Amino acid sequence: MEIKDVVKEKYGQAALRVATGCSSCCGAAAATLDCCDPITSNLYDANQTTDLPDTAVKASLGCGNPTALAKLNPGETVLDLGSGGGIDVLLSARRVGPAGKAYGLDMTDEMLALARENQRKAGVDNVEFLKGEIENIPLPDNSVDVVISNCVINLSADKARVIGEAFRVLKPGGRFAVSDVVTRGEVPAEVRQSMLLWVGCIAGALEEHEYVRLLAQAGFESIDVEATRVYDIEDARQFLTGQGVDVDAIATQVEGKFMSAFIRAMKPSAKGCCGPSCCS
Ligand SMILES: C[S@@+](CC[C@H](N)C(=O)[O-])C[C@H]1O[C@@H](n2cnc3c(N)ncnc32)[C@H](O)[C@@H]1O
């Protein structure tokens, strides 16, 4: 099976669990259907989630809180890559207001159905969930002010293409503001080889310098990777146990190697442009 098929199957199951009243379970735990790992828990403040549908909050499978760290202005267009149950799309819609728009993009039918139901419950009009793949974003060039994403790019088998697509759809001066799991230095090959750990956002994680390199290669500037959570051996034990990895044998090789990070970058403004407003 291709990675994409496995990812669709696992996240489809997670969406169905929420739709039937359970929590989605999270991160690496999504692979084992066990709850709740140190990656996905406690990401949002109560003041962000109070007015959201319970099923949007329960479906959260991210590793950060991109809308809390990103600058979003009224009237802007935001695109969330791999929007899942839609939590960050609904939060973005609130921030950009009725004059703005928040798109969610996801390839998994069950997640799209859940996200659309969450939009209906939230009663917001400035939101649209699109079906598609983050490697082929179904939006025109230069059409989006901010690309956000929460723990999804690590799942792609073609990260350079995803980053290139994000660059294409961003307007000149547009911002890339993404939460993701990244690694610091090399991690053991046995971790990289596990399909379940790939689905759980671990095995596919980019090394932090490689992330920067791919962003620069696509044309982004002002690139910054900020660690938001660095996982110690006990955290690693939680997401590696049960995945066929002898955690104690590789303890020193995983301690501090995995982190959730907020990755910022900017598409250069158009030549001769005096500021963000004159480019739009
Ligand atoms: C870890 S969940 C994160 C969901 C959401 N961002 C959140 O924070 O709750 C990954 C989501 O990305 C979607 N996804 C994974 N790979 C994708 C791809 N290549 N194209 C489109 N969607 C993808 C999955 O269907 C799933 O809904």
The ligand as an SDF file (V2000), in Angstrom:
LIG
                    3D

 27 29  0  0  0  0  0  0  0  0999 V2000
   -2.4700   14.6460   11.6960 C   0  0  0  0  0  0  0  0  0  0  0  0
   -3.9980   15.0370   10.9230 S   0  0  0  0  0  0  0  0  0  0  0  0
   -4.0520   16.7840   11.2470 C   0  0  0  0  0  0  0  0  0  0  0  0
   -5.4130   17.3970   11.0320 C   0  0  0  0  0  0  0  0  0  0  0  0
   -5.5400   18.8590   11.4160 C   0  0  0  0  0  0  0  0  0  0  0  0
   -4.5370   19.6740   10.7590 N   0  0  0  0  0  0  0  0  0  0  0  0
   -5.4840   19.0510   12.9040 C   0  0  0  0  0  0  0  0  0  0  0  0
   -4.6390   19.8060   13.4010 O   0  0  0  0  0  0  0  0  0  0  0  0
   -6.3080   18.4600   13.5930 O   0  0  0  0  0  0  0  0  0  0  0  0
   -3.5890   14.9430    9.2000 C   0  0  0  0  0  0  0  0  0  0  0  0
   -4.6870   15.3290    8.2250 C   0  0  0  0  0  0  0  0  0  0  0  0
   -4.0760   15.6060    6.9790 O   0  0  0  0  0  0  0  0  0  0  0  0
   -4.7320   14.9270    5.9490 C   0  0  0  0  0  0  0  0  0  0  0  0
   -3.7080   14.6030    4.9370 N   0  0  0  0  0  0  0  0  0  0  0  0
   -2.5950   13.8620    5.1110 C   0  0  0  0  0  0  0  0  0  0  0  0
   -1.8650   13.8110    3.9790 N   0  0  0  0  0  0  0  0  0  0  0  0
   -2.5300   14.5580    3.0630 C   0  0  0  0  0  0  0  0  0  0  0  0
   -2.2760   14.8850    1.7020 C   0  0  0  0  0  0  0  0  0  0  0  0
   -1.1980   14.4420    1.0740 N   0  0  0  0  0  0  0  0  0  0  0  0
   -3.1790   15.6790    1.0530 N   0  0  0  0  0  0  0  0  0  0  0  0
   -4.2970   16.1240    1.6990 C   0  0  0  0  0  0  0  0  0  0  0  0
   -4.5870   15.8330    2.9870 N   0  0  0  0  0  0  0  0  0  0  0  0
   -3.7090   15.0650    3.6680 C   0  0  0  0  0  0  0  0  0  0  0  0
   -5.3480   13.7120    6.5940 C   0  0  0  0  0  0  0  0  0  0  0  0
   -6.4680   13.2590    5.8780 O   0  0  0  0  0  0  0  0  0  0  0  0
   -5.7190   14.2500    7.9840 C   0  0  0  0  0  0  0  0  0  0  0  0
   -7.0090   14.8080    7.9870 O   0  0  0  0  0  0  0  0  0  0  0  0
  1  2  1  0
  2  3  1  0
  2 10  1  0
  3  4  1  0
  4  5  1  0
  5  6  1  0
  5  7  1  0
  7  8  2  0
  7  9  1  0
 10 11  1  0
 11 12  1  0
 11 26  1  0
 12 13  1  0
 13 14  1  0
 13 24  1  0
 14 15  1  0
 14 23  1  0
 15 16  2  0
 16 17  1  0
 17 18  1  0
 17 23  2  0
 18 19  1  0
 18 20  2  0
 20 21  1  0
 21 22  2  0
 22 23  1  0
 24 25  1  0
 24 26  1  0
 26 27  1  0
M  CHG  2   2   1   9  -1
M  END
$$$$
